Amino acid sequence: MTLKQPFAAVMALVLMAMAGLAQAAQDPRELVQDTLDRMTTLIDQNRDRLNKEPEYARQLVREELVPLVDFKRITRMVMGDYFDEASRDQKYRFLDVFKNSLINTYASGVTLYQGQKIEVLPMREEDRKGNYARVRVQGTTDDGKVIPVYFTLFQDGDQWKVVNVFVNGLDLRAVYQAQFAQSMQQYGDLDKAIDNWSAQNADVEEKVDIESAPQSAR
């Protein structure tokens, strides 16, 4: 079953809700909940503009997504064994390509959000280990499927930043890493692999096993 529209809507809003974690180091759950409330209000107030102006949707995602993600750390992990052989210019070029690709992917999700339920779950003792934290979120699709989303965050100084996301058990960082390795096998050249990168090519929506997701209690 494809869930491109409800998945994109839920993921876009959840990712932007995590923007609060780029603020001062407070309780991660409280920051997520506060920002989620702010973002739902913002989307509702600007729905007409978001539908009419694709660039505004990208701007909104760019402003909220970029501060919360540790793109340098994720770029290193996605490039995997090829990171060390890449030049400094290639590393930063892929960082920009990867970042912009995610922005374009989730900008479409903002316009698809129509009040789907998104719940930030309480933090448990095992969700905090040193400088790492896990924030658990549940998104419900239009047909009642509950998609568990786990964010792995790293606290660097006084900021929390996302370093990985698990969606219904799927490790997104591993998916993108496999995609980059496949591109290198296909092109055999770092520049070509970077130039042809697109987060959409990973088909994350198709890899999420929505059939295994539980139905929401009604």
GINORLIN-V509957 format. One line per field, one symbol per residue. psi: psi as a letter, one per 30 degrees, with the letter a starting at -180 (. if undefined). Layout:
psi: ???
//
This chain:
psi: kkheeeeeeeeeeeefffffffaljakeeeeeeeeeeeeeeeeefgeeeeefjeeeeeeeeeeeeeffkieeeeeeeefbffeefkleeeefeeeeeeeeeeeeefeefeffkhgkkkkjlkkleffjjbgklkkkkkkklfggkkjkkkkkkkjjbgkkkkflkkjhfkjeeeeeeeeeeeeeeefgkeeeeefgkkffffheeffkifffklkkk.
//
